[in-house]
Amino acid sequence: MSTDEILRILRMHREGIWIRQLAREAHVSPATICNYLYGYKNSKGKFVKPILSKYVVIQKLGGGALTIIKLK
């Protein structure tokens, strides 16, 4: 899976898409999508910057329990 694949799916859902739905369509886990959105620590303990942050807007609903992702 690549960033290009995720961006392609986001372009198909201009109104926004839930993290779980995006993960389903990209055939990855929701955790992988969250890593791409928020960043993560690699196996050496080094923080890897978020890959998608410059492309998307993250909208939290329901006290942060639900997240919709939209292209900028």
N, CA, C and O of each residue as an XYZ file, in Angstrom:
288
protein
N       0.836     -1.169      0.000
C       0.000      0.000      0.000
C       0.889      1.243      0.000
O       1.933      1.285      0.651
N       0.453      2.230     -0.734
C       1.234      3.449     -0.814
C       0.365      4.660     -0.501
O      -0.862      4.573     -0.459
N       1.014      5.764     -0.289
C       0.305      7.023     -0.076
C      -0.548      7.355     -1.284
O      -1.649      7.887     -1.138
N      -0.059      7.049     -2.473
C      -0.810      7.317     -3.702
C      -2.147      6.590     -3.707
O      -3.157      7.151     -4.133
N      -2.160      5.351     -3.240
C      -3.403      4.574     -3.176
C      -4.401      5.227     -2.213
O      -5.587      5.330     -2.525
N      -3.929      5.657     -1.069
C      -4.804      6.314     -0.096
C      -5.340      7.620     -0.670
O      -6.528      7.913     -0.529
N      -4.492      8.400     -1.309
C      -4.936      9.665     -1.907
C      -5.936      9.426     -3.033
O      -6.859     10.219     -3.218
N      -5.765      8.353     -3.780
C      -6.717      8.006     -4.842
C      -8.103      7.731     -4.247
O      -9.119      8.181     -4.778
N      -8.125      6.996     -3.152
C      -9.393      6.690     -2.481
C     -10.007      7.969     -1.921
O     -11.219      8.167     -2.012
N      -9.183      8.833     -1.347
C      -9.704     10.097     -0.806
C     -10.282     10.981     -1.908
O     -11.270     11.678     -1.679
N      -9.687     10.965     -3.089
C     -10.222     11.746     -4.210
C     -11.602     11.251     -4.624
O     -12.424     12.032     -5.103
N     -11.859      9.961     -4.442
C     -13.164      9.396     -4.767
C     -14.220      9.798     -3.734
O     -15.416      9.728     -4.017
N     -13.794     10.215     -2.554
C     -14.698     10.573     -1.452
C     -14.445     12.023     -1.047
O     -13.984     12.285      0.063
N     -14.741     12.951     -1.929
C     -14.485     14.375     -1.686
C     -15.183     14.897     -0.426
O     -14.687     15.819      0.221
N     -16.334     14.308     -0.078
C     -17.080     14.764      1.090
C     -16.444     14.290      2.394
O     -16.801     14.764      3.473
N     -15.513     13.367      2.292
C     -14.827     12.824      3.465
C     -15.089     11.335      3.598
O     -16.012     10.800      2.982
N     -14.282     10.673      4.397
C     -14.410      9.233      4.586
C     -13.959      8.886      6.001
O     -13.025      9.490      6.526
N     -14.626      7.910      6.614
C     -14.246      7.444      7.949
C     -12.943      6.653      7.856
O     -12.655      6.041      6.827
N     -12.167      6.669      8.920
C     -10.897      5.929      8.942
C     -11.123      4.449      8.660
O     -10.383      3.852      7.878
N     -12.123      3.854      9.278
C     -12.375      2.418      9.071
C     -12.736      2.101      7.625
O     -12.291      1.094      7.073
N     -13.542      2.962      7.015
C     -13.922      2.747      5.620
C     -12.709      2.904      4.704
O     -12.522      2.117      3.775
N     -11.890      3.917      4.966
C     -10.675      4.110      4.176
C      -9.760      2.890      4.298
O      -9.202      2.426      3.304
N      -9.610      2.374      5.514
C      -8.772      1.193      5.734
C      -9.322     -0.006      4.968
O      -8.563     -0.756      4.353
N     -10.636     -0.187      5.004
C     -11.266     -1.291      4.283
C     -10.991     -1.197      2.780
O     -10.614     -2.182      2.145
N     -11.184     -0.004      2.223
C     -10.990      0.176      0.782
C      -9.526      0.080      0.368
O      -9.223     -0.319     -0.757
N      -8.620      0.443      1.265
C      -7.179      0.366      0.971
C      -6.597     -1.007      1.322
O      -5.431     -1.281      1.040
N      -7.420     -1.875      1.943
C      -6.999     -3.226      2.339
C      -5.852     -3.200      3.343
O      -4.893     -3.964      3.233
N      -5.970     -2.302      4.330
C      -5.000     -2.224      5.426
C      -5.773     -2.077      6.730
O      -6.993     -1.910      6.716
N      -5.082     -2.138      7.836
C      -5.748     -1.983      9.127
C      -5.979     -0.495      9.427
O      -5.265      0.364      8.909
N      -6.973     -0.200     10.260
C      -7.177      1.186     10.680
C      -5.936      1.762     11.380
O      -5.673      2.962     11.296
N      -5.189      0.912     12.058
C      -3.964      1.368     12.733
C      -2.946      1.894     11.728
O      -2.248      2.869     12.006
N      -2.858      1.262     10.572
C      -1.937      1.720      9.532
C      -2.339      3.103      9.038
O      -1.485      3.969      8.847
N      -3.632      3.311      8.832
C      -4.120      4.619      8.398
C      -3.797      5.665      9.469
O      -3.358      6.768      9.144
N      -4.010      5.327     10.724
C      -3.701      6.267     11.818
C      -2.209      6.581     11.861
O      -1.828      7.724     12.113
N      -1.367      5.589     11.621
C       0.076      5.838     11.574
C       0.416      6.827     10.470
O       1.256      7.707     10.662
N      -0.226      6.692      9.319
C      -0.001      7.611      8.210
C      -0.518      9.016      8.536
O       0.025     10.006      8.044
N      -1.562      9.104      9.361
C      -2.147     10.404      9.703
C      -1.408     11.122     10.823
O      -1.189     12.331     10.752
N      -1.024     10.382     11.852
C      -0.479     10.996     13.062
C       1.018     10.775     13.266
O       1.622     11.412     14.130
N       1.618      9.889     12.489
C       3.020      9.552     12.697
C       3.145      8.356     13.626
O       2.156      7.921     14.216
N       4.345      7.827     13.760
C       4.553      6.652     14.594
C       6.042      6.502     14.897
O       6.879      7.174     14.296
N       6.357      5.614     15.835
C       7.756      5.308     16.136
C       8.131      4.028     15.400
O       7.402      3.037     15.439
N       9.277      4.064     14.732
C       9.726      2.871     14.020
C      10.376      1.888     14.988
O      10.395      2.127     16.195
N      10.902      0.797     14.473
C      11.473     -0.245     15.328
C      12.697      0.221     16.106
O      13.075     -0.406     17.096
N      13.322      1.315     15.671
C      14.486      1.857     16.382
C      14.094      2.936     17.378
O      14.959      3.545     18.008
N      12.789      3.178     17.526
C      12.312      4.175     18.477
C      12.318      5.596     17.942
O      12.052      6.539     18.687
N      12.618      5.758     16.662
C      12.653      7.085     16.059
C      11.259      7.441     15.545
O      10.598      6.612     14.919
N      10.809      8.671     15.807
C       9.494      9.110     15.365
C       9.510      9.355     13.857
O      10.377     10.059     13.339
N       8.544      8.765     13.167
C       8.374      8.953     11.724
C       7.229      9.945     11.539
O       6.120      9.721     12.023
N       7.506     11.035     10.841
C       6.512     12.093     10.660
C       5.295     11.576      9.898
O       5.400     10.642      9.103
N       4.135     12.197     10.150
C       2.925     11.785      9.436
C       3.071     11.995      7.928
O       3.499     13.056      7.474
N       2.714     10.988      7.179
C       2.862     11.037      5.728
C       1.727     11.824      5.079
O       1.950     12.542      4.105
N       0.519     11.693      5.610
C      -0.657     12.292      4.978
C      -1.018     13.678      5.495
O      -1.918     14.311      4.944
N      -0.358     14.162      6.518
C      -0.792     15.406      7.171
C      -0.842     16.613      6.239
O      -1.677     17.497      6.433
N       0.023     16.673      5.241
C       0.013     17.832      4.350
C      -1.071     17.739      3.279
O      -1.309     18.707      2.556
N      -1.730     16.583      3.171
C      -2.748     16.385      2.139
C      -4.183     16.405      2.659
O      -5.117     16.634      1.890
N      -4.366     16.167      3.961
C      -5.722     15.955      4.472
C      -6.085     16.883      5.625
O      -5.226     17.479      6.275
N      -7.388     16.980      5.850
C      -7.944     17.661      7.008
C      -8.589     16.582      7.868
O      -9.350     15.757      7.361
N      -8.296     16.582      9.148
C      -8.848     15.593     10.062
C      -9.936     16.269     10.879
O      -9.686     17.284     11.530
N     -11.140     15.712     10.849
C     -12.272     16.280     11.570
C     -12.737     15.260     12.605
O     -13.166     14.161     12.251
N     -12.652     15.623     13.872
C     -13.063     14.741     14.965
C     -14.518     15.026     15.323
O     -14.925     16.183     15.436
N     -15.289     13.974     15.499
C     -16.686     14.092     15.894
C     -16.927     13.238     17.138
O     -16.136     12.350     17.455
N     -18.004     13.509     17.822
C     -18.373     12.677     18.965
C     -17.318     12.631     20.041
O     -16.998     11.557     20.550
N     -16.766     13.787     20.399
C     -15.739     13.829     21.440
C     -14.433     13.177     21.018
O     -13.645     12.747     21.861
N     -14.206     13.104     19.714
C     -12.951     12.529     19.215
C     -13.030     11.053     18.916
O     -12.051     10.470     18.449
N     -14.177     10.421     19.174
C     -14.308      8.997     18.943
C     -14.426      8.642     17.467
O     -14.046      7.549     17.048
N     -14.956      9.580     16.683
C     -15.147      9.354     15.258
C     -14.289     10.341     14.477
O     -14.224     11.518     14.831
N     -13.637      9.880     13.432
C     -12.748     10.729     12.665
C     -13.086     10.644     11.185
O     -13.156      9.557     10.610
N     -13.294     11.803     10.580
C     -13.497     11.885      9.145
C     -12.263     12.530      8.529
O     -11.722     13.492      9.075
N     -11.817     12.000      7.389
C     -10.650     12.520      6.699
C     -11.111     13.098      5.368
O     -11.852     12.452      4.628
N     -10.663     14.336      5.060
C     -10.982     14.969      3.788
C      -9.697     15.506      3.180
O      -8.757     15.858      3.893
N      -9.667     15.563      1.853
C      -8.535     16.211      1.185
C      -8.578     17.714      1.432
O      -9.655     18.298      1.556
N      -7.418     18.330      1.502
C      -7.346     19.778      1.662
C      -7.799     20.471      0.397
O      -7.810     21.700      0.335
